[in-house]
Amino acid sequence: MRVFLYAPVAGLVLLANRLVDRAIGAGGLAPHVRHKLVRQQLRSIGWTTLALLAGSLMVSAILLVLIWGSDRFVPLLACLGAINMLYLFAAVLARISPGLVQENSQITALLMREFEQNKSDWIWGFDDSGAINRLSAGFTSATGVTEDTLLGADLVEFLACITAPGDPMLAQIAFDIQGRHGFRDIELRVEAGGPECWWTLTGKPILDENGMYLGYIGTSSDVSERKIAERRITRLAHHDPMTGLLNRTKFTDQLNQSVARLERYGTPFSVLFLDLDQFKSVNDTRGHLTGDRLLVMVAKRVQNLVRETDVVARLGGDEFAVIVPNEATADNLGGLATRLLDAVRKPYEIDGHLISIGLSIGIAMAPVNGTRPDQILRNADLALYRAKADGRSVFRFFESEMDNEVRNRRLLEAELRDAIRNQELLLYYQPLVSASDGQPTGFEALIRWNHPDRGLVQPADFIPIAEQSNLIVDIGDWAIEQACLAAATWPEQLTVAVNLSAKHFRRSDICTVVKKALALSGIAPQRLEIEITEGLLMEYPDEVIEKLAQLRTLGVTIAMDDFGTGYSSLSYLMKFPFDKIKIDRSFVDASSSDAVARDILKAIASLGKTLKLKITAEGVETKEQAEFLRDIACHQLQGFYFSRPLDPIDMPYYLLTVVPRRSRPGKTEPAQLALVG
């Protein structure tokens, strides 16, 4: 029952409060201000109003007594009651109205003083001519101009002096004032020579009771902290925190805008993909902190070479991209690419060390090379891939045949996956012979792909694809195992050498693979030779040396292939004790006509003797080359002069006919007798 009574009573109290608020002008005020106003209005009624009301009631009572019992009593009672109520209401209004004006003025002044004390918010106003006639202390504090100077000045003209020329937001304020419209929360960037500052302005026109325009009154606030924080958040969302360049997200947005302008106005543009060469080596040898500092320096060099309208972004890692708007001519883009190559390849000094890297660039032009964002990016990436394949540190434009190459490469990759499952891969074996007597001492395993339609596919055509698709791990592991199993069927004095891809060596658990292959085949560890290239050591020296040391503990022979083609061959011989080095075929080929090449071969042979390393020369194709290499004390020779690589069908015949015959003592012309095909 209490609940049902409470609801109507609460509703009546709420209605009464609203009526009182409306009567005394307390609507919308803060509670403590409203209570003060109500108390003051009630006090303003005073004793005078009560005395007048009492007199009226006495007169009414006398009249009612005189006509008591008559038929006119009830109508007169109602009439006198209404008269007294109207009198009471009029008396209250008469007493309240002056007090309301006075008290509201006091409360308004109180609120105004409290508002003006806030240094980040202030009040302003101007008359019908636009001259400032009201200012709070906060306004003068924010502008640094005295009140005497500001009073009488034109507000819009003053704001124009402290904002950027042609500020569209100030133009909006001027337009609203001219049309006598209100405006709210318009943001202006104030440029008064000090710290960055932002204001928001709100204003509305003042009209008198006749609708006559009197001017404007408004408020302003300093929102600099909020704007700077918003910009910082936006920058973090759109910029790379390390280099300060745009990130991939913002780059994609800029690319989409360029495509939109292309579709609407036909405005051409171009995209350059930039990828650093040898950056991974810097990270591995100098550490990631040095690598990060290097990226910052590269970003500055790139940024300094482009125009203000160009867009430069870091896509991630050591990859950068540039959008060049209004440009799709090969000459201009080629010039920019050349300047970028020259700038990036200059040495960088970090912590007293000079570091050198390279840069490869792929270029796609819109609309010539595409009109969709994904198409343009893909074609720029294909051009970059071609630049990498052509030796790095160059730039390449996208060409239509690159797309065909990609399709063929993807098709070949799919067929290569099937080849692994269908056992289409096989190993050929090229003999390694003793330089002193020409007898075979082992074989190098060379992989081939017996494609059902293409025929015999050479490693150069499918190994790069395998490296990109990570199939190289399966292929490399299989090659080691098959080579060991094949060696188990040969005479025990013959070794087998397997040349490992750099990506296979890094991605595979090579020590586990070798252990398994040795266990399955049962051959002695020293019969297996693992060959690696100098390039692998250059890119990942610490990681590679650690793995080589683990292989060495297994008893496996370690050889450096293509010796002499790199820049630091000697330094790597000092870092790891190789068992053998293989001289690159380019030196052997040049030795027939180049005295310098012969001197280099002599020096390498002498180095091997000093370091107690076995020397193998590959690519021997003539008798003169074989005799020269034997005379300078090379240990092993390999090449077409002795034998072409042998397939699994020819291997048994070679082992039965050549190896036993070479094992018999007394033979004096092993090279001629070993010649096959």
Secondary structure as a PSIPRED ss2 file (coil, helix, strand):
# PSIPRED VFORMAT (PSIPRED V4.0)

   1 M C   1.000  0.000  0.000
   2 R H   0.000  1.000  0.000
   3 V H   0.000  1.000  0.000
   4 F H   0.000  1.000  0.000
   5 L H   0.000  1.000  0.000
   6 Y H   0.000  1.000  0.000
   7 A H   0.000  1.000  0.000
   8 P H   0.000  1.000  0.000
   9 V H   0.000  1.000  0.000
  10 A H   0.000  1.000  0.000
  11 G H   0.000  1.000  0.000
  12 L H   0.000  1.000  0.000
  13 V H   0.000  1.000  0.000
  14 L H   0.000  1.000  0.000
  15 L H   0.000  1.000  0.000
  16 A H   0.000  1.000  0.000
  17 N H   0.000  1.000  0.000
  18 R H   0.000  1.000  0.000
  19 L H   0.000  1.000  0.000
  20 V H   0.000  1.000  0.000
  21 D H   0.000  1.000  0.000
  22 R H   0.000  1.000  0.000
  23 A H   0.000  1.000  0.000
  24 I H   0.000  1.000  0.000
  25 G C   1.000  0.000  0.000
  26 A C   1.000  0.000  0.000
  27 G C   1.000  0.000  0.000
  28 G C   1.000  0.000  0.000
  29 L C   1.000  0.000  0.000
  30 A C   1.000  0.000  0.000
  31 P H   0.000  1.000  0.000
  32 H H   0.000  1.000  0.000
  33 V H   0.000  1.000  0.000
  34 R H   0.000  1.000  0.000
  35 H H   0.000  1.000  0.000
  36 K H   0.000  1.000  0.000
  37 L H   0.000  1.000  0.000
  38 V H   0.000  1.000  0.000
  39 R H   0.000  1.000  0.000
  40 Q H   0.000  1.000  0.000
  41 Q H   0.000  1.000  0.000
  42 L H   0.000  1.000  0.000
  43 R H   0.000  1.000  0.000
  44 S H   0.000  1.000  0.000
  45 I H   0.000  1.000  0.000
  46 G H   0.000  1.000  0.000
  47 W H   0.000  1.000  0.000
  48 T H   0.000  1.000  0.000
  49 T H   0.000  1.000  0.000
  50 L H   0.000  1.000  0.000
  51 A H   0.000  1.000  0.000
  52 L H   0.000  1.000  0.000
  53 L H   0.000  1.000  0.000
  54 A H   0.000  1.000  0.000
  55 G H   0.000  1.000  0.000
  56 S H   0.000  1.000  0.000
  57 L H   0.000  1.000  0.000
  58 M H   0.000  1.000  0.000
  59 V H   0.000  1.000  0.000
  60 S H   0.000  1.000  0.000
  61 A H   0.000  1.000  0.000
  62 I H   0.000  1.000  0.000
  63 L H   0.000  1.000  0.000
  64 L H   0.000  1.000  0.000
  65 V H   0.000  1.000  0.000
  66 L H   0.000  1.000  0.000
  67 I C   1.000  0.000  0.000
  68 W C   1.000  0.000  0.000
  69 G C   1.000  0.000  0.000
  70 S C   1.000  0.000  0.000
  71 D C   1.000  0.000  0.000
  72 R C   1.000  0.000  0.000
  73 F H   0.000  1.000  0.000
  74 V H   0.000  1.000  0.000
  75 P H   0.000  1.000  0.000
  76 L H   0.000  1.000  0.000
  77 L H   0.000  1.000  0.000
  78 A H   0.000  1.000  0.000
  79 C H   0.000  1.000  0.000
  80 L H   0.000  1.000  0.000
  81 G H   0.000  1.000  0.000
  82 A H   0.000  1.000  0.000
  83 I H   0.000  1.000  0.000
  84 N H   0.000  1.000  0.000
  85 M H   0.000  1.000  0.000
  86 L H   0.000  1.000  0.000
  87 Y H   0.000  1.000  0.000
  88 L H   0.000  1.000  0.000
  89 F H   0.000  1.000  0.000
  90 A H   0.000  1.000  0.000
  91 A H   0.000  1.000  0.000
  92 V H   0.000  1.000  0.000
  93 L H   0.000  1.000  0.000
  94 A H   0.000  1.000  0.000
  95 R H   0.000  1.000  0.000
  96 I H   0.000  1.000  0.000
  97 S H   0.000  1.000  0.000
  98 P H   0.000  1.000  0.000
  99 G H   0.000  1.000  0.000
 100 L H   0.000  1.000  0.000
 101 V H   0.000  1.000  0.000
 102 Q H   0.000  1.000  0.000
 103 E H   0.000  1.000  0.000
 104 N H   0.000  1.000  0.000
 105 S H   0.000  1.000  0.000
 106 Q H   0.000  1.000  0.000
 107 I H   0.000  1.000  0.000
 108 T H   0.000  1.000  0.000
 109 A H   0.000  1.000  0.000
 110 L H   0.000  1.000  0.000
 111 L H   0.000  1.000  0.000
 112 M H   0.000  1.000  0.000
 113 R H   0.000  1.000  0.000
 114 E H   0.000  1.000  0.000
 115 F H   0.000  1.000  0.000
 116 E H   0.000  1.000  0.000
 117 Q C   1.000  0.000  0.000
 118 N C   1.000  0.000  0.000
 119 K C   1.000  0.000  0.000
 120 S C   1.000  0.000  0.000
 121 D E   0.000  0.000  1.000
 122 W E   0.000  0.000  1.000
 123 I E   0.000  0.000  1.000
 124 W E   0.000  0.000  1.000
 125 G E   0.000  0.000  1.000
 126 F E   0.000  0.000  1.000
 127 D E   0.000  0.000  1.000
 128 D C   1.000  0.000  0.000
 129 S C   1.000  0.000  0.000
 130 G C   1.000  0.000  0.000
 131 A E   0.000  0.000  1.000
 132 I E   0.000  0.000  1.000
 133 N E   0.000  0.000  1.000
 134 R E   0.000  0.000  1.000
 135 L E   0.000  0.000  1.000
 136 S C   1.000  0.000  0.000
 137 A H   0.000  1.000  0.000
 138 G H   0.000  1.000  0.000
 139 F H   0.000  1.000  0.000
 140 T H   0.000  1.000  0.000
 141 S H   0.000  1.000  0.000
 142 A H   0.000  1.000  0.000
 143 T H   0.000  1.000  0.000
 144 G C   1.000  0.000  0.000
 145 V C   1.000  0.000  0.000
 146 T C   1.000  0.000  0.000
 147 E H   0.000  1.000  0.000
 148 D H   0.000  1.000  0.000
 149 T H   0.000  1.000  0.000
 150 L H   0.000  1.000  0.000
 151 L C   1.000  0.000  0.000
 152 G C   1.000  0.000  0.000
 153 A C   1.000  0.000  0.000
 154 D E   0.000  0.000  1.000
 155 L H   0.000  1.000  0.000
 156 V H   0.000  1.000  0.000
 157 E H   0.000  1.000  0.000
 158 F H   0.000  1.000  0.000
 159 L H   0.000  1.000  0.000
 160 A H   0.000  1.000  0.000
 161 C H   0.000  1.000  0.000
 162 I C   1.000  0.000  0.000
 163 T E   0.000  0.000  1.000
 164 A C   1.000  0.000  0.000
 165 P C   1.000  0.000  0.000
 166 G C   1.000  0.000  0.000
 167 D C   1.000  0.000  0.000
 168 P H   0.000  1.000  0.000
 169 M H   0.000  1.000  0.000
 170 L H   0.000  1.000  0.000
 171 A H   0.000  1.000  0.000
 172 Q H   0.000  1.000  0.000
 173 I H   0.000  1.000  0.000
 174 A H   0.000  1.000  0.000
 175 F H   0.000  1.000  0.000
 176 D H   0.000  1.000  0.000
 177 I H   0.000  1.000  0.000
 178 Q H   0.000  1.000  0.000
 179 G C   1.000  0.000  0.000
 180 R C   1.000  0.000  0.000
 181 H C   1.000  0.000  0.000
 182 G C   1.000  0.000  0.000
 183 F E   0.000  0.000  1.000
 184 R E   0.000  0.000  1.000
 185 D E   0.000  0.000  1.000
 186 I E   0.000  0.000  1.000
 187 E E   0.000  0.000  1.000
 188 L E   0.000  0.000  1.000
 189 R E   0.000  0.000  1.000
 190 V E   0.000  0.000  1.000
 191 E C   1.000  0.000  0.000
 192 A C   1.000  0.000  0.000
 193 G C   1.000  0.000  0.000
 194 G C   1.000  0.000  0.000
 195 P C   1.000  0.000  0.000
 196 E C   1.000  0.000  0.000
 197 C E   0.000  0.000  1.000
 198 W E   0.000  0.000  1.000
 199 W E   0.000  0.000  1.000
 200 T E   0.000  0.000  1.000
 201 L E   0.000  0.000  1.000
 202 T E   0.000  0.000  1.000
 203 G E   0.000  0.000  1.000
 204 K E   0.000  0.000  1.000
 205 P E   0.000  0.000  1.000
 206 I E   0.000  0.000  1.000
 207 L E   0.000  0.000  1.000
 208 D C   1.000  0.000  0.000
 209 E C   1.000  0.000  0.000
 210 N C   1.000  0.000  0.000
 211 G C   1.000  0.000  0.000
 212 M C   1.000  0.000  0.000
 213 Y E   0.000  0.000  1.000
 214 L E   0.000  0.000  1.000
 215 G E   0.000  0.000  1.000
 216 Y E   0.000  0.000  1.000
 217 I E   0.000  0.000  1.000
 218 G E   0.000  0.000  1.000
 219 T E   0.000  0.000  1.000
 220 S E   0.000  0.000  1.000
 221 S E   0.000  0.000  1.000
 222 D E   0.000  0.000  1.000
 223 V C   1.000  0.000  0.000
 224 S H   0.000  1.000  0.000
 225 E H   0.000  1.000  0.000
 226 R H   0.000  1.000  0.000
 227 K H   0.000  1.000  0.000
 228 I H   0.000  1.000  0.000
 229 A H   0.000  1.000  0.000
 230 E H   0.000  1.000  0.000
 231 R H   0.000  1.000  0.000
 232 R H   0.000  1.000  0.000
 233 I H   0.000  1.000  0.000
 234 T H   0.000  1.000  0.000
 235 R H   0.000  1.000  0.000
 236 L H   0.000  1.000  0.000
 237 A H   0.000  1.000  0.000
 238 H H   0.000  1.000  0.000
 239 H E   0.000  0.000  1.000
 240 D C   1.000  0.000  0.000
 241 P C   1.000  0.000  0.000
 242 M C   1.000  0.000  0.000
 243 T C   1.000  0.000  0.000
 244 G C   1.000  0.000  0.000
 245 L C   1.000  0.000  0.000
 246 L E   0.000  0.000  1.000
 247 N C   1.000  0.000  0.000
 248 R H   0.000  1.000  0.000
 249 T H   0.000  1.000  0.000
 250 K H   0.000  1.000  0.000
 251 F H   0.000  1.000  0.000
 252 T H   0.000  1.000  0.000
 253 D H   0.000  1.000  0.000
 254 Q H   0.000  1.000  0.000
 255 L H   0.000  1.000  0.000
 256 N H   0.000  1.000  0.000
 257 Q H   0.000  1.000  0.000
 258 S H   0.000  1.000  0.000
 259 V H   0.000  1.000  0.000
 260 A H   0.000  1.000  0.000
 261 R H   0.000  1.000  0.000
 262 L H   0.000  1.000  0.000
 263 E H   0.000  1.000  0.000
 264 R H   0.000  1.000  0.000
 265 Y H   0.000  1.000  0.000
 266 G C   1.000  0.000  0.000
 267 T C   1.000  0.000  0.000
 268 P C   1.000  0.000  0.000
 269 F E   0.000  0.000  1.000
 270 S E   0.000  0.000  1.000
 271 V E   0.000  0.000  1.000
 272 L E   0.000  0.000  1.000
 273 F E   0.000  0.000  1.000
 274 L E   0.000  0.000  1.000
 275 D E   0.000  0.000  1.000
 276 L E   0.000  0.000  1.000
 277 D E   0.000  0.000  1.000
 278 Q C   1.000  0.000  0.000
 279 F H   0.000  1.000  0.000
 280 K H   0.000  1.000  0.000
 281 S H   0.000  1.000  0.000
 282 V H   0.000  1.000  0.000
 283 N H   0.000  1.000  0.000
 284 D H   0.000  1.000  0.000
 285 T H   0.000  1.000  0.000
 286 R H   0.000  1.000  0.000
 287 G C   1.000  0.000  0.000
 288 H H   0.000  1.000  0.000
 289 L H   0.000  1.000  0.000
 290 T H   0.000  1.000  0.000
 291 G H   0.000  1.000  0.000
 292 D H   0.000  1.000  0.000
 293 R H   0.000  1.000  0.000
 294 L H   0.000  1.000  0.000
 295 L H   0.000  1.000  0.000
 296 V H   0.000  1.000  0.000
 297 M H   0.000  1.000  0.000
 298 V H   0.000  1.000  0.000
 299 A H   0.000  1.000  0.000
 300 K H   0.000  1.000  0.000
 301 R H   0.000  1.000  0.000
 302 V H   0.000  1.000  0.000
 303 Q H   0.000  1.000  0.000
 304 N H   0.000  1.000  0.000
 305 L H   0.000  1.000  0.000
 306 V C   1.000  0.000  0.000
 307 R C   1.000  0.000  0.000
 308 E C   1.000  0.000  0.000
 309 T C   1.000  0.000  0.000
 310 D C   1.000  0.000  0.000
 311 V E   0.000  0.000  1.000
 312 V E   0.000  0.000  1.000
 313 A E   0.000  0.000  1.000
 314 R E   0.000  0.000  1.000
 315 L E   0.000  0.000  1.000
 316 G E   0.000  0.000  1.000
 317 G C   1.000  0.000  0.000
 318 D C   1.000  0.000  0.000
 319 E E   0.000  0.000  1.000
 320 F E   0.000  0.000  1.000
 321 A E   0.000  0.000  1.000
 322 V E   0.000  0.000  1.000
 323 I E   0.000  0.000  1.000
 324 V E   0.000  0.000  1.000
 325 P E   0.000  0.000  1.000
 326 N C   1.000  0.000  0.000
 327 E C   1.000  0.000  0.000
 328 A C   1.000  0.000  0.000
 329 T C   1.000  0.000  0.000
 330 A H   0.000  1.000  0.000
 331 D H   0.000  1.000  0.000
 332 N H   0.000  1.000  0.000
 333 L H   0.000  1.000  0.000
 334 G H   0.000  1.000  0.000
 335 G H   0.000  1.000  0.000
 336 L H   0.000  1.000  0.000
 337 A H   0.000  1.000  0.000
 338 T H   0.000  1.000  0.000
 339 R H   0.000  1.000  0.000
 340 L H   0.000  1.000  0.000
 341 L H   0.000  1.000  0.000
 342 D H   0.000  1.000  0.000
 343 A H   0.000  1.000  0.000
 344 V H   0.000  1.000  0.000
 345 R H   0.000  1.000  0.000
 346 K C   1.000  0.000  0.000
 347 P C   1.000  0.000  0.000
 348 Y E   0.000  0.000  1.000
 349 E E   0.000  0.000  1.000
 350 I E   0.000  0.000  1.000
 351 D C   1.000  0.000  0.000
 352 G C   1.000  0.000  0.000
 353 H E   0.000  0.000  1.000
 354 L E   0.000  0.000  1.000
 355 I E   0.000  0.000  1.000
 356 S C   1.000  0.000  0.000
 357 I C   1.000  0.000  0.000
 358 G E   0.000  0.000  1.000
 359 L E   0.000  0.000  1.000
 360 S E   0.000  0.000  1.000
 361 I E   0.000  0.000  1.000
 362 G E   0.000  0.000  1.000
 363 I E   0.000  0.000  1.000
 364 A E   0.000  0.000  1.000
 365 M E   0.000  0.000  1.000
 366 A E   0.000  0.000  1.000
 367 P C   1.000  0.000  0.000
 368 V C   1.000  0.000  0.000
 369 N C   1.000  0.000  0.000
 370 G C   1.000  0.000  0.000
 371 T C   1.000  0.000  0.000
 372 R C   1.000  0.000  0.000
 373 P H   0.000  1.000  0.000
 374 D H   0.000  1.000  0.000
 375 Q H   0.000  1.000  0.000
 376 I H   0.000  1.000  0.000
 377 L H   0.000  1.000  0.000
 378 R H   0.000  1.000  0.000
 379 N H   0.000  1.000  0.000
 380 A H   0.000  1.000  0.000
 381 D H   0.000  1.000  0.000
 382 L H   0.000  1.000  0.000
 383 A H   0.000  1.000  0.000
 384 L H   0.000  1.000  0.000
 385 Y H   0.000  1.000  0.000
 386 R H   0.000  1.000  0.000
 387 A H   0.000  1.000  0.000
 388 K H   0.000  1.000  0.000
 389 A H   0.000  1.000  0.000
 390 D C   1.000  0.000  0.000
 391 G C   1.000  0.000  0.000
 392 R C   1.000  0.000  0.000
 393 S C   1.000  0.000  0.000
 394 V C   1.000  0.000  0.000
 395 F E   0.000  0.000  1.000
 396 R E   0.000  0.000  1.000
 397 F E   0.000  0.000  1.000
 398 F C   1.000  0.000  0.000
 399 E C   1.000  0.000  0.000
 400 S H   0.000  1.000  0.000
 401 E H   0.000  1.000  0.000
 402 M H   0.000  1.000  0.000
 403 D H   0.000  1.000  0.000
 404 N H   0.000  1.000  0.000
 405 E H   0.000  1.000  0.000
 406 V H   0.000  1.000  0.000
 407 R H   0.000  1.000  0.000
 408 N H   0.000  1.000  0.000
 409 R H   0.000  1.000  0.000
 410 R H   0.000  1.000  0.000
 411 L H   0.000  1.000  0.000
 412 L H   0.000  1.000  0.000
 413 E H   0.000  1.000  0.000
 414 A H   0.000  1.000  0.000
 415 E H   0.000  1.000  0.000
 416 L H   0.000  1.000  0.000
 417 R H   0.000  1.000  0.000
 418 D H   0.000  1.000  0.000
 419 A H   0.000  1.000  0.000
 420 I H   0.000  1.000  0.000
 421 R H   0.000  1.000  0.000
 422 N C   1.000  0.000  0.000
 423 Q C   1.000  0.000  0.000
 424 E C   1.000  0.000  0.000
 425 L E   0.000  0.000  1.000
 426 L E   0.000  0.000  1.000
 427 L E   0.000  0.000  1.000
 428 Y E   0.000  0.000  1.000
 429 Y E   0.000  0.000  1.000
 430 Q E   0.000  0.000  1.000
 431 P E   0.000  0.000  1.000
 432 L E   0.000  0.000  1.000
 433 V E   0.000  0.000  1.000
 434 S E   0.000  0.000  1.000
 435 A C   1.000  0.000  0.000
 436 S C   1.000  0.000  0.000
 437 D C   1.000  0.000  0.000
 438 G C   1.000  0.000  0.000
 439 Q C   1.000  0.000  0.000
 440 P E   0.000  0.000  1.000
 441 T E   0.000  0.000  1.000
 442 G E   0.000  0.000  1.000
 443 F E   0.000  0.000  1.000
 444 E E   0.000  0.000  1.000
 445 A E   0.000  0.000  1.000
 446 L E   0.000  0.000  1.000
 447 I E   0.000  0.000  1.000
 448 R E   0.000  0.000  1.000
 449 W E   0.000  0.000  1.000
 450 N E   0.000  0.000  1.000
 451 H E   0.000  0.000  1.000
 452 P C   1.000  0.000  0.000
 453 D C   1.000  0.000  0.000
 454 R C   1.000  0.000  0.000
 455 G E   0.000  0.000  1.000
 456 L E   0.000  0.000  1.000
 457 V E   0.000  0.000  1.000
 458 Q C   1.000  0.000  0.000
 459 P H   0.000  1.000  0.000
 460 A H   0.000  1.000  0.000
 461 D H   0.000  1.000  0.000
 462 F H   0.000  1.000  0.000
 463 I H   0.000  1.000  0.000
 464 P H   0.000  1.000  0.000
 465 I H   0.000  1.000  0.000
 466 A H   0.000  1.000  0.000
 467 E H   0.000  1.000  0.000
 468 Q H   0.000  1.000  0.000
 469 S H   0.000  1.000  0.000
 470 N C   1.000  0.000  0.000
 471 L H   0.000  1.000  0.000
 472 I H   0.000  1.000  0.000
 473 V H   0.000  1.000  0.000
 474 D H   0.000  1.000  0.000
 475 I H   0.000  1.000  0.000
 476 G H   0.000  1.000  0.000
 477 D H   0.000  1.000  0.000
 478 W H   0.000  1.000  0.000
 479 A H   0.000  1.000  0.000
 480 I H   0.000  1.000  0.000
 481 E H   0.000  1.000  0.000
 482 Q H   0.000  1.000  0.000
 483 A H   0.000  1.000  0.000
 484 C H   0.000  1.000  0.000
 485 L H   0.000  1.000  0.000
 486 A H   0.000  1.000  0.000
 487 A H   0.000  1.000  0.000
 488 A C   1.000  0.000  0.000
 489 T C   1.000  0.000  0.000
 490 W C   1.000  0.000  0.000
 491 P C   1.000  0.000  0.000
 492 E C   1.000  0.000  0.000
 493 Q C   1.000  0.000  0.000
 494 L C   1.000  0.000  0.000
 495 T E   0.000  0.000  1.000
 496 V E   0.000  0.000  1.000
 497 A E   0.000  0.000  1.000
 498 V E   0.000  0.000  1.000
 499 N E   0.000  0.000  1.000
 500 L C   1.000  0.000  0.000
 501 S C   1.000  0.000  0.000
 502 A H   0.000  1.000  0.000
 503 K H   0.000  1.000  0.000
 504 H H   0.000  1.000  0.000
 505 F H   0.000  1.000  0.000
 506 R H   0.000  1.000  0.000
 507 R H   0.000  1.000  0.000
 508 S C   1.000  0.000  0.000
 509 D C   1.000  0.000  0.000
 510 I H   0.000  1.000  0.000
 511 C H   0.000  1.000  0.000
 512 T H   0.000  1.000  0.000
 513 V H   0.000  1.000  0.000
 514 V H   0.000  1.000  0.000
 515 K H   0.000  1.000  0.000
 516 K H   0.000  1.000  0.000
 517 A H   0.000  1.000  0.000
 518 L H   0.000  1.000  0.000
 519 A H   0.000  1.000  0.000
 520 L H   0.000  1.000  0.000
 521 S H   0.000  1.000  0.000
 522 G C   1.000  0.000  0.000
 523 I C   1.000  0.000  0.000
 524 A C   1.000  0.000  0.000
 525 P H   0.000  1.000  0.000
 526 Q H   0.000  1.000  0.000
 527 R H   0.000  1.000  0.000
 528 L E   0.000  0.000  1.000
 529 E E   0.000  0.000  1.000
 530 I E   0.000  0.000  1.000
 531 E E   0.000  0.000  1.000
 532 I E   0.000  0.000  1.000
 533 T E   0.000  0.000  1.000
 534 E H   0.000  1.000  0.000
 535 G H   0.000  1.000  0.000
 536 L H   0.000  1.000  0.000
 537 L H   0.000  1.000  0.000
 538 M H   0.000  1.000  0.000
 539 E H   0.000  1.000  0.000
 540 Y C   1.000  0.000  0.000
 541 P H   0.000  1.000  0.000
 542 D H   0.000  1.000  0.000
 543 E H   0.000  1.000  0.000
 544 V H   0.000  1.000  0.000
 545 I H   0.000  1.000  0.000
 546 E H   0.000  1.000  0.000
 547 K H   0.000  1.000  0.000
 548 L H   0.000  1.000  0.000
 549 A H   0.000  1.000  0.000
 550 Q H   0.000  1.000  0.000
 551 L H   0.000  1.000  0.000
 552 R H   0.000  1.000  0.000
 553 T H   0.000  1.000  0.000
 554 L C   1.000  0.000  0.000
 555 G C   1.000  0.000  0.000
 556 V C   1.000  0.000  0.000
 557 T E   0.000  0.000  1.000
 558 I E   0.000  0.000  1.000
 559 A E   0.000  0.000  1.000
 560 M E   0.000  0.000  1.000
 561 D E   0.000  0.000  1.000
 562 D E   0.000  0.000  1.000
 563 F E   0.000  0.000  1.000
 564 G C   1.000  0.000  0.000
 565 T C   1.000  0.000  0.000
 566 G C   1.000  0.000  0.000
 567 Y C   1.000  0.000  0.000
 568 S C   1.000  0.000  0.000
 569 S H   0.000  1.000  0.000
 570 L H   0.000  1.000  0.000
 571 S H   0.000  1.000  0.000
 572 Y H   0.000  1.000  0.000
 573 L H   0.000  1.000  0.000
 574 M H   0.000  1.000  0.000
 575 K H   0.000  1.000  0.000
 576 F C   1.000  0.000  0.000
 577 P C   1.000  0.000  0.000
 578 F C   1.000  0.000  0.000
 579 D C   1.000  0.000  0.000
 580 K E   0.000  0.000  1.000
 581 I E   0.000  0.000  1.000
 582 K E   0.000  0.000  1.000
 583 I E   0.000  0.000  1.000
 584 D C   1.000  0.000  0.000
 585 R H   0.000  1.000  0.000
 586 S H   0.000  1.000  0.000
 587 F H   0.000  1.000  0.000
 588 V H   0.000  1.000  0.000
 589 D H   0.000  1.000  0.000
 590 A H   0.000  1.000  0.000
 591 S C   1.000  0.000  0.000
 592 S C   1.000  0.000  0.000
 593 S C   1.000  0.000  0.000
 594 D C   1.000  0.000  0.000
 595 A H   0.000  1.000  0.000
 596 V H   0.000  1.000  0.000
 597 A H   0.000  1.000  0.000
 598 R H   0.000  1.000  0.000
 599 D H   0.000  1.000  0.000
 600 I H   0.000  1.000  0.000
 601 L H   0.000  1.000  0.000
 602 K H   0.000  1.000  0.000
 603 A H   0.000  1.000  0.000
 604 I H   0.000  1.000  0.000
 605 A H   0.000  1.000  0.000
 606 S H   0.000  1.000  0.000
 607 L H   0.000  1.000  0.000
 608 G H   0.000  1.000  0.000
 609 K H   0.000  1.000  0.000
 610 T H   0.000  1.000  0.000
 611 L C   1.000  0.000  0.000
 612 K C   1.000  0.000  0.000
 613 L C   1.000  0.000  0.000
 614 K E   0.000  0.000  1.000
 615 I E   0.000  0.000  1.000
 616 T E   0.000  0.000  1.000
 617 A E   0.000  0.000  1.000
 618 E E   0.000  0.000  1.000
 619 G C   1.000  0.000  0.000
 620 V C   1.000  0.000  0.000
 621 E C   1.000  0.000  0.000
 622 T C   1.000  0.000  0.000
 623 K H   0.000  1.000  0.000
 624 E H   0.000  1.000  0.000
 625 Q H   0.000  1.000  0.000
 626 A H   0.000  1.000  0.000
 627 E H   0.000  1.000  0.000
 628 F H   0.000  1.000  0.000
 629 L H   0.000  1.000  0.000
 630 R H   0.000  1.000  0.000
 631 D H   0.000  1.000  0.000
 632 I C   1.000  0.000  0.000
 633 A C   1.000  0.000  0.000
 634 C C   1.000  0.000  0.000
 635 H C   1.000  0.000  0.000
 636 Q E   0.000  0.000  1.000
 637 L E   0.000  0.000  1.000
 638 Q E   0.000  0.000  1.000
 639 G C   1.000  0.000  0.000
 640 F C   1.000  0.000  0.000
 641 Y C   1.000  0.000  0.000
 642 F C   1.000  0.000  0.000
 643 S C   1.000  0.000  0.000
 644 R C   1.000  0.000  0.000
 645 P C   1.000  0.000  0.000
 646 L E   0.000  0.000  1.000
 647 D C   1.000  0.000  0.000
 648 P C   1.000  0.000  0.000
 649 I C   1.000  0.000  0.000
 650 D H   0.000  1.000  0.000
 651 M H   0.000  1.000  0.000
 652 P H   0.000  1.000  0.000
 653 Y H   0.000  1.000  0.000
 654 Y H   0.000  1.000  0.000
 655 L H   0.000  1.000  0.000
 656 L H   0.000  1.000  0.000
 657 T H   0.000  1.000  0.000
 658 V H   0.000  1.000  0.000
 659 V H   0.000  1.000  0.000
 660 P H   0.000  1.000  0.000
 661 R H   0.000  1.000  0.000
 662 R H   0.000  1.000  0.000
 663 S H   0.000  1.000  0.000
 664 R C   1.000  0.000  0.000
 665 P C   1.000  0.000  0.000
 666 G C   1.000  0.000  0.000
 667 K C   1.000  0.000  0.000
 668 T C   1.000  0.000  0.000
 669 E C   1.000  0.000  0.000
 670 P H   0.000  1.000  0.000
 671 A H   0.000  1.000  0.000
 672 Q H   0.000  1.000  0.000
 673 L H   0.000  1.000  0.000
 674 A C   1.000  0.000  0.000
 675 L C   1.000  0.000  0.000
 676 V C   1.000  0.000  0.000
 677 G C   1.000  0.000  0.000
